[in-house]
Amino acid sequence: MIPRRHVADVGDDPAVSAATMAAAAKLAAELPACNVITSKGAVATQTQFHLHLHVVPRRDDDNLPPPWTPQQQAEQAGVRIGDR
């Protein structure tokens, strides 16, 4: 069960974060590969200031870099990866 209490980020209430992560882990268990992502603070790419987790299904050819990779940073700067 996912708690309904508002928390600002993953560090705000560890018990709520743990219960939310457990729910995400159940979803992740059904997938062959995925990223489970959350952020704490604007510097860490948090843009919505409430706890939320992203369960992102992955496959070999999805070409989806996480936001902290050099590929994602290049894309945000408007540089195509093949142009380097």
HELIX and SHEET records of a PDB file:
HELIX    1   1 PRO A   14  ALA A   29  1                                  16    
HELIX    2   2 ALA A   42  ALA A   44  5                                   3    
HELIX    3   3 PRO A   70  GLN A   76  1                                   7    
HELIX    4   4 ILE A   81  ASP A   83  5                                   3    
SHEET    1   A 2 CYS A  34  ILE A  37  0                                        
SHEET    2   A 2 HIS A  54  PRO A  57 -1                                        
END                                                                             
